[in-house]
Amino acid sequence: MQTRSTALLVLAATAILTPAVAIAAEQEQRSTLTRVREGGTPYDPNQSLVPYAIDVSGARDMPAGAGAFTAPNPSLVSSPPEYSPTRGVLFQYGSSWNTVVTACVSALTAGTVNDEIAYVLVANQTTATSAASAFSAAGANLSKVVFIIQPNNSIWMRDYGPHFVFENGTLAVVDSHYYSTRPQDNFIPTLVGDATFGVSTYDQGLYYSGGNFQPGPGRSGFCTALVNLDNPSSEGFSDSLVRELHDSFQGIDTLHVLPQLPFSVDGTGHIDMWMYLVDENTVVISEFIAGSNATAISVTNNAVPYMQALGFEVLRPKAWNVGSTHYTYANAFRVNNRIFIPVYGTAVVPGGNASYNDEDADAIAKWTAAAGSGVTLVPIQCSSIITASGAIHCIVKQVPRYANALPAAHLSAPSGGVVLAGSVQEIRWNATDTNNAALASVDLAYSLDGTVWTNIATGIPDSGAYSWTVPVGIAGTAARVRVTARAADGDTVMAMGNPFRVGPGTRKVYDLSTDTGVGRFVTGTQTTAWSAASGNQLPVTGAVTSANYTAMATSNANGGITDTNRYISPTVAAASRATHVFRFRITESPASISELRITWEGFADRCTQAELYVWDVARAQWGNAAGLVGENRYADSWAGNRDEALTASITADIGSFVAADGTVRFMVYADRVADETFHDFAAVAVTSLTPSCTGDFGGNGVVDGADLGVMLALWGQSCGACVADLNGDTVVDGADLGALLSRWGPCP
């Protein structure tokens, strides 16, 4: 337990405006986009008022490749708590409550003692110029301000902003789903991750705002029961799936679910409106004043013994309602040794309501006790913004600081699957040094067995990507690529991807440039619900036109949603979901295929999650590439405002995904009602590695159980060209089995 002593208190200089000036500025900038979602926040009046914990670590026991998602490796990912080292803070400026943002930015960056960066999202350069002028006038140090120019809708950075995680020690971004009516906000995490920080980004198939999630100590996380209402079981979100998503994407082993405040008290349903984790030992929980809503009192009071049982010391500043406005002091945020707290009176920071001076004083005393020695409190006037159901925690997102002395690296591609010798592969990695610094240079190398390494490139810039021409003629079943990153001070770090198969062979691509309406078909447009698609290999039957086939034949769209180089699906009914089925007939025998790769490129309207499913013939159901089937068991997903390639790489049990007539089916399903989809390209690629020896049907350089499985699948068949008919007598029988076993093991 920390030793408690008086925390330092400083005034936010930019908040010291005369009340008249402050009010005028707020009225000029005020937006209709409050923190409460359009249409209302879900609330269950029959919810349990007692918190509970869910242990999610068991989700990690799945075998490699069995997960349904393109996600970080859960054993390598972690969510840093807000009290962890922080490199900077994300803000948005320009839509509303600019004086509050200015107060936070100036207090964060003023002077030379602290080095944290204010990353400020603005819609255009004009707004950036205006913001810089306001920040400078308020005392900000502009050398520590970085502007990010991207289209956006609102100020509520906490809710739509990126969920930062560490992936094998390097920064990555996880993107959950935000309000459909604010698609530009919804897309910010991917844009910021790609363009600003240059890190890996992952689409987490959960709908929840960042204000309803706080990571804690020991790989724990805290949220309210809103997570279950946002992701209902009727949409396939079982408890086990919600657990698995938190574990896979955010490294949360134990998720603590606390009750939700009534909608009449708090319109957001978020945990950050009444609880804040100060450090690994201390938590602030609101204490509603006498006469407040009885459920709100029970929710917050019941959380106290629960958190105490977890080992936390609990401090309780006051909370109350005036009409629909929920006044809270828990909506604060920490940046290293400073904690920014909201105030509403006039004695600490001008511009508020003098009748709240006593509450401000009580809150400062509680926060002083919670903060501990050496921590500075920074009060920010929030009397205007709190009317929109949010304060300062709602408008910021901390960027974690990599604090280790030695650098870290992570290699994300190639990692698994099949690589064709002689092809061009993109190597992707991420590396970081102390204070999130880039590395001076990197070396790249490959190995066919994980032991002997051959250089690919040395001393190249730490760009995060490199086009590698795979040498002709190499082959291996456990090939790897390695990145060695070198810091300016000489420190090095090394990372490897997962093993992949490599060798000579052929790759045939089936796209929509030929054979459409004969061997390649696309049908759509919508289904009423997942139940209409479940177990139905053709849930939509409307055929697309020849012009639409042409639009999907090449990846050439680069405009907006009206770009005719895409197939734009028809208007989707208010209660239906855009659904399209693609059928490609291939000529290769499943036994001869090393990898079956499905690619779809496009997106869905308003950042709706577009999901790619593959038809599993053996299980008669839609699923992923690893045999998991059913709703939300997609192979890949994407939620954005631009084209992205969704892929499914099938390297095992390929026969389960190819029908008797050679047809491979996949489905693109938009997981939100009334939003159309935009299709730019679709294809199926068949890769067949050249067998290294007789009996090596899969071309992996060894005669093994996979080859035995191929033979047994063809057992007893009479055929003139069966791959498993090793002695050429037109039947797969015991003689062929004997020949196979005699060649068992690595090829010569």
N, C-alpha and C positions, 0 to 999 in steps of 0.2 A: 504494500500500500504506500502511495506517495505521502510524503510529509506535506501537510497543508500549511500554507502561509499566504499572506496577502499578495494577490496578483497585481501587477501594474495596470493602471487604467489610463488610456490615452483617448483624446477626442479625435474623431474623424474630421479632419479640417475641412473637407469638401462638403460636409453636411452643415457647416455653420453658415447658413443663408438666412436672410430675414424671412419670416413666415410668408410675407406677401410674394417675395420672389420665388420661394420654394413652391407655393401653391400655384402660381402662374406657370412655372416650368412644368409641373405635373399635369395641369390641365391641357397644356399644349401637346404633351407627349402621350397622354393616357390612351391606352388601347382597349378595345373591347375584348381582347383575348386574355381573360383572366386565367388563373391556374385551374379552375374547375372546368372539366371537359364539357363540350357541348352535348346536350341531351341528358346530362346528369351523371353522377358517379354511382356505380352499383353499391347497394347496401343491403345486408341481410338482417332484418330486425330480430331474427331468431338465432343469431350467431351466439356461440359460446363466449362468455366474457372472461374466460380463463386462458392464458397463453399456453402454448404447447410447443414441443420441439420435434423435429423430424430429422432422423439420422439419414443422410443421403450418401454416406461413404460406400454403401453396398453397390451403388450404381457403377462404381469403378471396377467391380469384379467381372464385368463383361469382357469376353475375349477381344483381343485387338481386331478392329474392323467390324465389330458387331453393332456398333452404335448407329443410330439413324441419322446422324448429323455431320455436316462439315464443321468441326469444332476443334478447339485446342485439345491437346492431349491432357486429360484431367489430372494425370499424375504430375504434370509440369506446370499447371496453371494455378494462380492464386489471386484473390481479390485483396489488395492492400486496404486496410482500414483508413479512415480519414485522418486519424491521428498519426499515421505513418509519415515518413519524410515526404515533403511536397515540393515539387519543382516550380509549380505555377498554378494559376487559377484561370479557368475559362469563364468568360462573361459574354453577354450579348448587349449591344448598344444600338438604339435607334428606334425601337418600336414603342417603348413605354418606360416610365419611371427612370429616365436617364440620370436624374440627380442622385438616385440611390446607387446606381451603377458607378457614377462618378465618385461618390463617397467611398465606395469599396476599392475602386482602382487606385485612387490617390492615396488612401491609407495603406494599401498593399505595397505600393511602389515607392512612396516618398522616402527621400534620404538615401544613404549609402550603406546602412547597417545590414539590411536584408537584401537577398538576391533573387527573391521569387519574381516570376514573370507574370504579367497580366496578358493573357491571350484573349483578345477582344474580337468577337464575331460581329461583322457589319455587313450590310447588304451591298455597299458600293463604296467607291473611293470618296465620294462626296460626304457620306456619313462618317468615314474614317477621319477625314479632315476636320469635320465638326467635332467629333469625339476627342481628337487630339487637342484641339483648342480648349475644350471644356476641362479635360484632364490637366493640362498644363496650368490653366488658371487656378485650378484647385490644389496645385502643389504636387502633382504626380511627377515622377521621374520617367520621362518618355523613353529613355534608353532601355527601360524594362517593360515596355509595352509593345506587343506584337499584334498587329491587326490581321484578321483572317477574313477575307472578302468572299462570302458565300451567301446565296439567297436564303432567307429565313423568315419565320412568321412571328416569333414572340421572344420574350425575355427569359422564359422559364428553362434555362440551361440545365438545371438539375434533372428535370424530368425527361427531356428528349436527348440530352447530351450523352456522350459516350460513357459506357461502363469500362473504365480502364482496368486491365488485369496485367499481371506479369506472367509471361509465357517462357518458361525456362530462363527466367531472370530478365527477359527483354519485354518492353512495353508492347501491349496489344490492345485492341479495341473490340468490345462486344457491343452489339447493337440490338436492343429489344425494341418492341413496337410502341409507338406513341400515337397520338390522336390522328385519325384518318383525315380530319378536317384541316390539319396543319402539316401537309406533306413535305414542305421544305424543311421544317424543323425535324421531321421524321428522318430525313436523309442526312442530317448534319453529322452524325457519328461516323458514317462511312467517308464522307467528304473530308472531315477533319483528320481521320486516321490515315487516309490515302495521301492527301495533299499537304497537310500541315506537319504531321508527325512521321509520315512514311513508315507506318507499322502495319502489321497484319490486322485485318478486320474480319469479324465473324458475325453472322446473322443468327441471333438467338431467337428461336421461335416462341417467345413469350411476350404477352402484352402486359407491360407494367411500366410505370413511370419511375425514374430514378429516385424520386423522393420517397418512394415506398420500399427502399432497400438500403440497408447499411451493413457493410461487412464488419465483422468483429474479430476478436482474438481466436486463435486456434481453429482457423478455417470455418468460422461460424458466420451466419448471416441473420439479419433481423428484418421482418416485414410485417404488414398487417394482413388480416384475412382477405383483404381486397385482392390479393394475388389469386385466390381461388375463384372469385367472382369475375375477374378479368379473363381468366383462363378456365372456363367451366368444363365440368366433366362431360356435358352434352356436346362439346366440341372436341372430345377425345383426350382432354387433359386430366388423366387420372392422377392420383397422388404420386404414383411411381414415376410418371412422366415428368411432372413438375420437379420432383426430386432429381431426376436424371439430368434435366436441363440445367439446374443450378450447379450440379456437380460438374457436368461436362464443360460448361462454358465459363463458370466463375470459380471453380475449385472450392465450392461450399460443401463441407462435410455435414454440418448440422445447421438446419434452417429453423429459426425460432419464429413462429407465427403468433402474433399478438392480435387481440381484437381490434376492430375498426371503430373509430369514433362515429357517432350518428351523423348522418348527412346534414341534419339541422344545426349541428355544432361545427362541423368541419366539412366543407364541400369537396375536399380532395381525397379523403380516406387514407392519406399517406402517414407513415410512421414519423416522418421528420417534422410533423406539426406538433408533436407532443413528446418525442424522445430523441436524445442525442448521446451517442457514445463519445465521451470526452477522451478517454484513454482505455487501456485494457482492464483497468480496475474501477473506473468511475463512469456513471451515467447520469444524465439530467433527465428527469421525468416531470412533466407538468403536474401541478396540483391545482385543480379547478377550485375556484373560490366557492364558499357556501352559497347555495341557491342555484348553482349551475345545473345543467342537465344531469340527471341521476345516472344515466348510462355512461356518460363521459367520466363522471367521478369514479364509477366502478371500474371502467376500463383502465384508467390511469392508476388507481389505487391497487388493483390486482396485479399490475405490472411490477410494483415495488418489491413484494416478497419474491416474485419469480426471478427478478434480476439479482436480488440479494443472494438467492440460493445459487446463482451462477458465480458468485464471488464479487459482485459489483457493489461499490458504495453508491448510494442514491442521494442526489440533491434535487430539491423540488421548488423551482420558481413558480410563481402564480400563473394561472391562465383563466380567461373569462371570455364571455361573448357579449357583444353589443349588437343585437339583431343577428344578422348572418355573419358578422365579422368576428373571427376567432383570433383573439389576441394571445400570442404565445411567445415565450422567450426561449423555447427549445429549438426554434428554427434558426440556429446559429451555424457557423462553420469554422473549422480549425485549419490554420496554415502554420505548421511547425510550432513555434513557441508563441503564436498569436491566435486568439480566438475572437472572431467577430460576432457580436451579439446584437440583436435588435433592441431598440428602446422606443418608447412611445410618448414620453413626457417632454418637459422643456428644461429641466434642471441639468441634465447631462448633455444633451444635444438640442439646440433650439429647433423649433419647427413642429413640435408635437402638441400634445394636450396636457396642460398642467395638472389635470386631475389624475394623471397616471404617474406622477413623480414618485409617490410612495412605492408603487409596484416596480418602477425602474430601480429604485434603491434596494428593494428586497431582492430583485433578480441579480443585480450586480454583486450583492453579498453572497448569494448562492453560487453564482458563477466563479467568484473569487475563490470560494472554498473548493469548488470542483476543479478549477484550473491547476492549483498547486503552485509550487515555487517556480519562479523564473518564467512564468507565462503571462503575456500581456493581453488584457482585454481591450477590444476596440469596439466601442458602441457606434451603431449606425442608426440614424433616424428612419423608422419604418412606418410611421403613422399613416402615410398615404398608400404604400404598396400593400399593407396588410389587409386592406379592404378587398383586394383581389384574391384572397385566400392563400397568401404566401408572403414570405419575408425574404431574408437574405440567403438562407440555405438553398432556397428554391431557385435562385438566379445564378448560381455558381456551380462549377465542377472542378474539383482539385485534380491536377495532373500529378501523378505520383513521381517521386524522385528516385532514381536508381542511386543508392547510397553506398554500395559496396566499393571497396578500393580496387578490386580486379574487375575487368569487363565481363560481359555476358553475351552469348550469341545463341541463336536458334535458327536451324535450317528447316524450311517448310516444304521445299520441292527441289528435285524429285524426292518423293518419300512414299514408297510402296508402289504397287502397280507394275506395269510392263513398259519398258523403254526399248525402242527399236534402234539397233545399231545403225549409225549413219544418219539418224534423224537429228533435228535441232530441238533441244530441250531448254526450257528456262529454269535456271537455278535461282531460287529465292531464299533470302535469309534476312535476319534482322540482328543487329549487334548494337550494344550500347556500353558506354563507359560512365564513370561517376558523373553525377549531375546531368544525366541523359545525353552526354556528349557522343557524337559520332566517332567511329574508329578511324585511324589514319589510313589504313589499307587492309585488304584481305587477300588471302591465298585460297584457291579452290583446288580440290583434288578428288579423284574417284578411286574406288577399289572394287575389284570383282569378288573379293572374299572377306573384306573387312580387315585384312592384314597388310597386304602389299598395296601401296598407294602410288598413283601416277598423277603428276601435276596437270591441272587444267589451265590455271592462270595464276600468276603471282604478282603481288604488289599492286593490285587494281584498286580503284576507289571503292569505298564502302557505300555503294549505290543501292544495295539490297536486291539487285537482279543482274543476271548475266546469261547471255545466250550461248549455250554450249552445243557445239557440234559433236555428237557422240561418235567416237572412232568406229570406223567400219571394221567388222569382223570380231569385235569383242563379244564375249558371252559369259554369263554368270547368273546364278540363282540367288545370290545374296549380295548384290552390288550395293554400294553406298556412295553418296557424295559428302564431302567434308568441307567445312569452311573454317579457316583459321583467321581470326581477326586480330589486328595488331594496333595497340594504342600508341599515341605519340610518345609516351614515356617508356615504351618497350614492353609493357605488359601484353600478354596474348591470351586468347581464349579460343577453344575449339568446340565445334558442334557438328553432329552428323544427323542425317535424315534416316528414316526407316529403310530397311533393305528393299530392293526392287529387283525384278528380273530384267535382264538385258541380253540381247543377242540378235543375230541377223534374222531376217524374215520379211514378211510382206504386210502391208496395211492397205486395206480397201475401204474407201469412204463412200457410204451410201447417203446422198443428200437429195434435196427436192428439185434438182435441176433436170432430172430425167425420170422416166418411168412413173410419173405421178398419175394417180387414178388407175394404175395397173398393178404395180408392185409396191407402191408407196402412197399412203392415204393419210389425210388429215381431216378429222371431223370435230365439230364443236356445236353449241356455244356455251351452254350453261347447265348446271344441275341445281336442284333445289336445296341439296344438303349432301354431306358426305355419304349418307346412307344410300343415296341414289347411285353413287359410284362404287361403293363397297361391294366387292365380289362380282362386279359387272365389268367385263373386259371391253364393252363398248357402251358406256353410259350416255354418250352424245353421238348423234347420227347425222347431223347437218354437215354436208360436204362443203369444203371451201372451194372457191373458184380457181380457174387456171391462173388468173392474175395474182391471187394470193399465194399459190404455189411458187410463182416467180419471185414474189416479194420475200419468201422464206428460203430461196435457193442459195443466196449469198449473204454474207455478213457485211452489209453495206449501208445500213441506216445510221445516220449521225445527227438527225434533227430531233425535234420534239415529238409529242404524241400524235401529231398530224403527218409525220413523215411517211409518205406512201411507199418507201422502200421497205416498210414493215407491213405485215398482215395485222390490221387493227380489228380486233374482234367486235362483233355487233354489241349494241347496248345491252347490258345485263340487267335483268329484272331486279327490283328492289330487295327481294328476299332470296336471290339466287347467287351462285358463285360461277365465275367464268371457268369453263372446263373444256380442255381440248385433248384429243387422243391422237397419237401419231403411230402409224403402223408401217414398218419397213420389213420387206421380205429379203432375207439374205440368202446367198447360195452356199455358204460354207457349212460344213458339218460342225456341230458344237464341239465334237471331239478334237477338231483340228484348230480350234480357236484358243489363243493364249489370253487375249483380252477383248472384251466386248465393251466399247466405250460409247455412251450415249451423250449427245450434246444438244442443249437447247439454249438459244440466246434471245433475251428479251426482258420484259419487266411487266408489272401490273400497275394499274393506275393508283395514284395517291399513296405510293409506297406500300401497297398491299403485299403481303408475302406470297410470292409465286413459288409453288412447290413442285418438284419433279419426282414422279413416282414411276416405277418400272413394274410391268405386269409379270408376276411370278406364276408361271404356268403350273408348276408342281403344287403350289398352294392355292391356286385359283384366287389370287388377291393382289391388290396393288401394294407395293412396299419399296424397300430400298435395295441396294445391291448386295446385301449380306444375308438376305433371307428373313429379315424382320418385316412384318406386313401389318397393314391397318392404318387408320387415320394418324397423321403426324409421323409416320414411319417413312418419311420421304428420303430420297437419296441425296437431295441438295435443295437449297432454298435461297431466295433473294428478295430483299425488300428495298427498292430504290427507285429513283427517277431517271435511270439511264439503263442501257442494255448491259446485261451481265450474262456470262456463260454459266449455265448449270450443267453439271456433269454427273454421270454415274459410271464408275469403272468396275466392271464385273470380271474377276479373274478366277473365280472358283465356282463350281457347280453351274457352269454356263448353260448346260442343257435345261436347267430349270427356267431359263428366261427366253428360250427359243422354242416356239410352237412346232408341231409336227410338220407344218407346211413352210417352216423357215421364217415365220413372222416374229419380229420383236416389237413389242408394244410399250409405249411410255405415255404418261399423262402429265399435263401441266394444269395444276389446280390452284386457283387464286383463293386464298383462305380468308376472304372477307367479302361480304355481299355487295352487289351492285357495281363492282369495279371491273372494267374490261382489262384484257391483256393485250400486249403488243409483242408480236413475234417477228424476229429478224432472221433467224437461222435455226435449222434443225438437221441433225445428221446422226448416223450410226457408223462407227468405225470398227472394223474387224482387223485385229492384229494376230498374225500367226507366226510365231517364232519357228525357225527352221529346226527340225529335230537334229540333235547332235549325234544320235545313233539310233539304230532300230529299236523300237519300243518306247522311245522318248516322244510320246504323242504330243505332249504339251510344249516341247521344245525348251525345257528348262535345264537341259544338260545333265539330267539324271533320270533313270528309270525307277519310279517310286510308286507309292500308293495311289497317287493321282492317275498314273497311267494304268494301274490295275483297275481302278474304278471305271476308266473308259472302256477297258476290255470287257469287264463284267456287264456294263450297260449294253454292250453289243452282243453279248453271249448268245450263241445259237442262231444268230441271224445269217441268212444266206445272202451274200452280196459279192458283187464283182470287184468292188473297190473299197471295201471297209478298211479303215485305217488300222484296225486291230487284227486283220487277217494277215498275220505275219508270214505264213507259209504259202499264201496265195491259192489255197484250195477252195475259195469262195465261201467259206463258213468260219465263224469265230468259235473255236472249240479248244479242247484240251491241248492239242498240239501247239496252238498259239500261246496258251498259258505257259506251257513248258518253255517255249522260246523266250517269252517275256521274263520269266523267273531266272533264266540262265544269263540274262543281261542285267539283272538287278544291280542297282547302284550307279555311281557316277559314270558317265559316258567316257570312253577312252579319249 
